[in-house]
Amino acid sequence: MEIMNDVVTKEDLRQFGLELLGSIENLITQTKEGHSDVTEQEWIKSRQVRKLMNMSPGSVQNLRVTEKVRFKKIVGSYYYNKADLLKLFTDEKCK
């Protein structure tokens, strides 16, 4: 059995900390680049619809109930088709 006599110095810990922070920053950057913007998504969540269209939760629900836009329910969250929303509100502006 071999006994290790390696000693960890404060400088070793400082260097490790810097490397760890660099790795975390890289992961955050990669994650941010991997997420697409709401404007590029085909299906968007209710919260995003409310923010994008400046609507109340009841108004979004009404669009779903009256079947004016396509939607999907996935694990308790509703997703709405962005093209349908844009078409609906473009048509409303033309009237």
C-alpha positions as CSV (number, residue, x, y, z in Angstrom):
1,M,0.0,0.0,0.0
2,E,1.4,3.3,-1.1
3,I,1.0,6.4,1.1
4,M,0.5,9.7,-0.7
5,N,2.4,12.6,0.7
6,D,1.0,15.3,-1.6
7,V,0.4,18.6,0.2
8,V,-2.3,20.9,-1.1
9,T,-1.2,24.5,-0.8
10,K,-3.2,27.7,-0.7
11,E,-1.9,28.5,-4.2
12,D,-3.2,25.1,-5.4
13,L,-6.7,25.9,-4.0
14,R,-6.6,29.4,-5.5
15,Q,-5.8,27.9,-8.9
16,F,-8.5,25.2,-8.6
17,G,-11.0,27.9,-7.7
18,L,-10.1,30.0,-10.8
19,E,-10.4,26.9,-13.0
20,L,-13.7,26.0,-11.5
21,L,-15.1,29.5,-12.0
22,G,-13.9,29.5,-15.6
23,S,-15.7,26.2,-16.2
24,I,-18.9,27.5,-14.7
25,E,-18.8,30.7,-16.8
26,N,-18.3,28.5,-20.0
27,L,-21.3,26.4,-19.0
28,I,-23.5,29.5,-18.4
29,T,-22.4,31.0,-21.8
30,Q,-23.1,27.7,-23.6
31,T,-26.5,27.4,-22.0
32,K,-27.5,31.0,-22.9
33,E,-26.4,30.4,-26.5
34,G,-28.4,27.2,-26.6
35,H,-31.7,28.7,-25.7
36,S,-33.6,30.2,-28.6
37,D,-35.3,33.5,-28.3
38,V,-39.1,33.6,-28.0
39,T,-39.3,35.1,-31.5
40,E,-37.7,31.9,-33.0
41,Q,-39.9,29.4,-31.2
42,E,-42.9,27.7,-32.8
43,W,-44.7,26.9,-29.6
44,I,-44.6,29.2,-26.6
45,K,-45.8,28.9,-23.0
46,S,-48.7,30.8,-21.6
47,R,-46.5,33.1,-19.6
48,Q,-44.6,34.1,-22.7
49,V,-47.9,34.6,-24.6
50,R,-49.1,37.0,-21.8
51,K,-45.8,38.9,-21.9
52,L,-45.5,39.0,-25.7
53,M,-49.1,40.0,-26.3
54,N,-49.7,42.0,-23.1
55,M,-52.7,39.8,-22.1
56,S,-54.2,38.6,-18.9
57,P,-54.2,34.9,-18.0
58,G,-58.0,34.9,-18.6
59,S,-57.6,36.2,-22.1
60,V,-55.1,33.5,-22.9
61,Q,-57.4,30.9,-21.5
62,N,-60.3,32.3,-23.6
63,L,-58.2,31.9,-26.8
64,R,-57.7,28.2,-25.9
65,V,-61.3,27.6,-24.9
66,T,-62.7,29.2,-28.0
67,E,-60.1,27.3,-30.1
68,K,-58.9,30.4,-31.8
69,V,-55.3,29.2,-31.6
70,R,-53.8,25.7,-31.5
71,F,-52.4,24.6,-28.2
72,K,-50.8,21.6,-26.5
73,K,-50.8,20.6,-22.9
74,I,-47.5,19.1,-21.8
75,V,-47.0,18.0,-18.2
76,G,-49.4,20.6,-16.9
77,S,-48.2,23.5,-19.0
78,Y,-50.0,25.0,-22.0
79,Y,-48.1,25.8,-25.2
80,Y,-49.6,28.0,-27.9
81,N,-48.7,28.1,-31.6
82,K,-47.0,31.4,-32.2
83,A,-48.0,31.6,-35.9
84,D,-51.6,31.3,-34.9
85,L,-51.3,34.0,-32.3
86,L,-49.6,36.4,-34.8
87,K,-52.1,35.6,-37.5
88,L,-55.0,36.2,-35.1
89,F,-53.7,39.6,-33.9
90,T,-52.7,40.6,-37.4
91,D,-56.2,39.8,-38.7
92,E,-57.7,41.8,-35.7
93,K,-55.6,44.9,-36.5
94,C,-56.8,44.8,-40.2
95,K,-60.5,45.0,-39.1
